[in-house]
């Protein structure tokens, strides 16, 4: 593993896809979702690209901002396959 490339698990990729999918379904831009969730837009972009590993607290902020259960971000049937 390249030291400059962060490890991204298949779970991280699925969570990233679930967040992006839910955000787009809600008609929100990254900037809007980040503002609602109290996050930096750049950081949200990193989460959606699976280049950042958010804490469970951050995932909770995102799920609340999207008005969906946290479990939906962690296990989404649409995104359950590996990347």
Long-range contacts (C-beta under 8 A, 24 or more apart in sequence): 6-51, 6-52, 6-53, 8-50, 8-51, 8-53, 10-82, 10-83, 11-74, 12-50, 12-53, 13-50, 13-82, 13-83, 14-76, 14-79, 14-80, 14-81, 14-82, 14-83, 15-47, 15-50, 15-54, 15-59, 15-73, 15-74, 16-47, 16-48, 16-49, 16-50, 17-76, 17-78, 17-79, 17-83, 18-72, 18-73, 18-74, 18-76, 18-78, 18-79, 19-47, 19-48, 19-62, 19-66, 19-73, 20-48, 21-76, 21-78, 21-79, 22-66, 22-68, 22-72, 22-73, 23-48, 23-66, 26-66, 26-67, 28-66, 33-62, 33-65, 33-66, 36-65, 37-61, 37-62, 37-64, 37-65, 50-83
